[in-house]
């Protein structure tokens, strides 16, 4: 044995009994991937592949463990016959993407024989998905008939619209979005489409993006107001819709919020689980992110696993309204946070709590 202390994956803070963690060398590209299957009780694990220039391997491991667990909950709440998984490639998407990389990654996915289905996530575009799909069949968001990738943003944005409608109905007692003010933070693929939907529904739209030119051109097209990125948390509105990055709900931002509702698309919005309680104690209704943003995975997952048709899928995405109403009403009746209620529904559906499967104490030594 060498002198180096070995940090076990099973002791990692984000490890909660993940079923399988595969470290992959991606051919001779010099890059590596990690594939994590969190829980496959409900079916094969589905979750996108993220490419990111992680500073350390531990950072990549933390991300894939956290993201794959999130997919277990998202897929369960969306009533999909799918478990949760995710993959990360350690590399810079701006410089390190290559045909060799996608072939090697596809071979790693194929080696799992369908236990894990990959799809597009941050750092990959639809062309990359097509490249991967040439070398493995286990790819969601790819239409084999046309050979084209399917961008999940359209269905994600539709789900966000109906999620905001549900939150407004429950918290403000209003049946329509007419005159309701919504601040959308991040107007990229999803946020931009959400703004269009909101405008059509008669809402007063406020847009905020680090990319000031993007915010300005959308605001002009929709006759919306621009809020600077710095001012987003201090601006008065009925709804704050985080559609940029995660962890925007934290001890610094929550005291500043001047809204009645938080309902957006970003993954992992709560910096820590307690943030749900901080929001509740300020009487701000929180629509759990993984329920809100399931439209994309409903589209990609159903098409991949069930061969579902588009109109049928749209109806399922609109159903996010009813799912959220159920969660809001159960939270109001029980005094639990909306996050606790959502997690509880997932645990019930899976038949156990994946969070409870943290590694136990080591067995006593004999002799
Ligand atoms: P995107 O990269 O197209 O858009 C993100 C936008 O946010 C960009 O315009 C960026 O400039 C802006 N931004 C980044 N940091 C910001 C900040 N601090 N303040 C204001 N603006 C900021 O990404 P996307 O595909 O639209 O996804 C948005 C979020 O939704 C992500 O968190 C993603 O994980 C989540 N999500 C997306 C999908 C999907 O179908 N694309 C599905 C589920 C969840």
Boltz pocket constraint, residues with backbone or C-beta under 6 A from the ligand:
constraints:
  - pocket:
      binder: B
      contacts: [[A, 151], [A, 152], [A, 153], [A, 154], [A, 156], [A, 185], [A, 186], [A, 187], [A, 188], [A, 189], [A, 190], [A, 191], [A, 208], [A, 209], [A, 210], [A, 211], [A, 214], [A, 229], [A, 242], [A, 243], [A, 244], [A, 245], [A, 246], [A, 265], [A, 266], [A, 267], [A, 293], [A, 294], [A, 296]]
      max_distance: 6.0
